[in-house]
Amino acid sequence: MSPTPTDVEVPEPTAAERVCSLLGATSSVVVRACGERHDLDTPVTVHGSRLRLRAPLDAPLTLAVLGEQDGLAVVLDVTDIAPVAVRDRVRGRLTLAGRLHLAHLADDGLSVHLRLDVAHAVLSTPYGTSAVTGADLALAEPDPLARYEARLLTHLADDHPDVLAVLTRLLDHRLLAERPEIRPLALDRYGLVLRLDHPHGHRDVRLVFPEPAGDADEFGRLVHQLLTAAHCVLPAGRH
């Protein structure tokens, strides 16, 4: 996500890190193989460029994988949806291509673990498209806040609209001229992205943390530092 481009370089995760984070936080994927679409409700475990999925033992996808000794050529689709209700909630679409193999039978005896060896991936967002190789994924790590993002953003939106109002003091006052609705859109270790929703459209802006967050506990401390800075700024329209 690259909202509000400026001449100043804004720190944010790499495309490969975003892919790892999205995969680690998702609970459902679509697998396309042999002209068929297979919807799986499964977490995804990321081990570099190898992913681990779970599928029912008797699922058509599992049977197709069993029939391919060298792995089944597949395309995996994941949609990144904002956890907070906003207009245009799709933050990105991820497509991975690779070969799917049987890993082993699950402990319940009713499902199997499948291994996807990723060849390459494409991440598309409203701000652009990035190509990621399997080698890129092998070197990337998920964002430390990815697993907590939905909970933290929902808590911020539902329980602390006052905090959002104060944080807008850090924005260019011209962005607030039409009194947009402010909603938290995304979060990573480098900062918080706010959605400014106008009747005629929207704009996303990134508030950069004073330092990268290492975990969910540090998120609270860093937001308080932003609030301290914001309290030193007069609200738009006051002089």
N, C-alpha and C positions, 0 to 999 in steps of 0.2 A: 504494500500500500504506500503510495507516494503522494499524499494530499498536499495542496498548496505549494507547488514548487517555488523555490526562491533561489537567489544567488548564493545563499549560505547552505552548505552541505548539512543536511539533517541526518543524524544517525538513525538507522533503522535496520532490521534484520535483512540478510541476503535472501535471494529467491530460494536457495536450497534450504536455508533455515526455516523459511515460511512453509515450504513443502513438508518438512519434518514435523513442524508444529501442527499443521493442519491434519496430517495423517494421525498423529498421536492423540489428537483431541476428538476425532470423528467417531461416530458410533454406527455409521452405515455407509456402504459403498455400492456402486454399480459396476458389475463386471460384464464386459462385452466380449463374446467369444463365439466364433463360428456363426455369425449372423444373429445370435441370440443375446438377450439382455437378462442378466441375473442380478436381482436386488438382494443384498446381504445385510442383515442387521448384525454387525460384528465390529468389535474394536479392532484397531490395527496396531500391531507392534512393529516398531521400526528398528531394524538392525542395519544401519548403513544403507546400502542399496538393496537390501533384502527386507521384504515385508512379510509379516505373518498374519493370516486371516483365518477365520473359522467358518465352516459351512456344514450343513446337515450331511450325514453320511449318504443318504439316498437322494440328495439334490442332483438335478441334471448337470450342474457345473462340476460337482465332484466326480460323477461318472465320466464326464468328458475329460477331466484331468487324468483319471485312471487309464484312459485309453491312449494317452500320449506319453511314450517313454521318455522323450526329450523335453517334455514340458509343453503345456498348451499356450499358444500365442494368445494373449488377451490385452485388452485395454481397460484400465481401471479409472472410473470417474468419481470424483469427490467434489461436493459443492460446499463452499464456505458461506454459511448464513450467519448474519449478525444475531447474537443472542438477545439483543434489545430490539423491541419493535420500532422500526424506522421505515421510511419509504425506500424502496429498492434495497431489500435486506441482503441480497446476494453480494457478498464482498469479493468473491472470486470463484473460479472454477479450475479444478486441477485434473489433468489427464496424464496418466502414466501408461507406458507400454512396456511389456516384458513377457516373460514366460512363467506360467503357473505350474507348480509341482506339488505333489502330495508330500507333506512333511511327516505326519504321523497321526494315528488315531487318538482322539481326545479321550480323557479319562471317563467321560460318561458313556462311551461306547456308541453314542448316537450321532456324533459329529467328528469332523476331521480338522486338523490344522493344515492349511495350505501355505506354501511359500511362493512369493512372487519375487523373481529376480528382475529388478527394474533396469531397463535399457536406457530410457530417457523419459522426461516429464515436461509438461508445459503448464505453466501457471498463468492464467489470464485474470486480470482485475480491471476495474474501470480506468486504471491509470497506465495500463500497458500489459504486454505479454513477455514472459521470461521463459527461456528454455533451460532445462536443468538436466545434466547427464547423471548416469548412475555413479560415476566417479565423484561428482559434486555432492551427491547425497551421502556417499560413504564418508565424506569429510565433515559433514554438517551435523549440528546438534539442535534439538528442538529448543524453542524459547522456554526459559524456566517458568514463565507465567502462563504458558499455553493451556495447561490443564486446569488452571484456576480462572481463566479469562471470563468464561460465561458467568460464573458465580460472582466475580468481582464487579463486572459491568452491570449485571442485573441488580445487585445490591446498591450500586452507585445511582442507577437510574430510579429505582423504586423508593429508596430510603433517604437519598441525599441530593435532591434537586437543588437545595441551597448551596451545596458545594459546587455544583456545575455552574450556578449563577456567578459565584465568586470567581471561579477559574476563567470565566469569559473576560475578566478584566485584563488578562494577559494577552488577549487577542487585539488585533488592529480594530479600533472602534468602527472603522468603515464596514467591517464584516457584520456588524450588529445593527446597522442603520435601519434595517427593515424588521427588527425584533424577531429574528428567527427562533424557532423552537430548538433547544439544545439537547442533544442526546449523546450518550457515550457509545461510540461505534466499535472501537477496537483497542486492544491493549497488548503491549509487548514490553520487554525489559527496558527499552529506550524511552517509552513515553505512552501517552494516552491520546487517542484520536477522537475528536468530537465531531458529530454531524450537525451542521447548521442547516436546518430545514426551513426553506422559504416557500410561500405558496406557489412560486413559479419554478422551483428547483431546489437543489441543495449544494452544499460545499462542505468538504471535510478538511479539518485542520488538525495538525499534530502539536501537542504540548510536550516538549522534551523534558524528561526528568533531569535533575541536576547531575545524576550519575545513573548508570544502568542498575536495574533491580536484579538481585540475585535470587529472590524468592517472593512468595505472596506476602510475607510479613513486611518485607522492605517496601512493597507497593504502598502500604499505608503511610509509612514514614516519608516516602518521596512525595506523595500527594500532599501531605501536610507542609512540606517545604514549598511546593507550588502555591499552596494557599497562603502561606506567609508572604511570599513574593507578591501574590495577587492583592493582598490586603494593603500593600504599600502603593497600589495603583488606584487612582480615582476612577470610579465607574464612568463609562462613556456618557458624555453630556454634562458632567460636573467639572468645574474649573476652580 
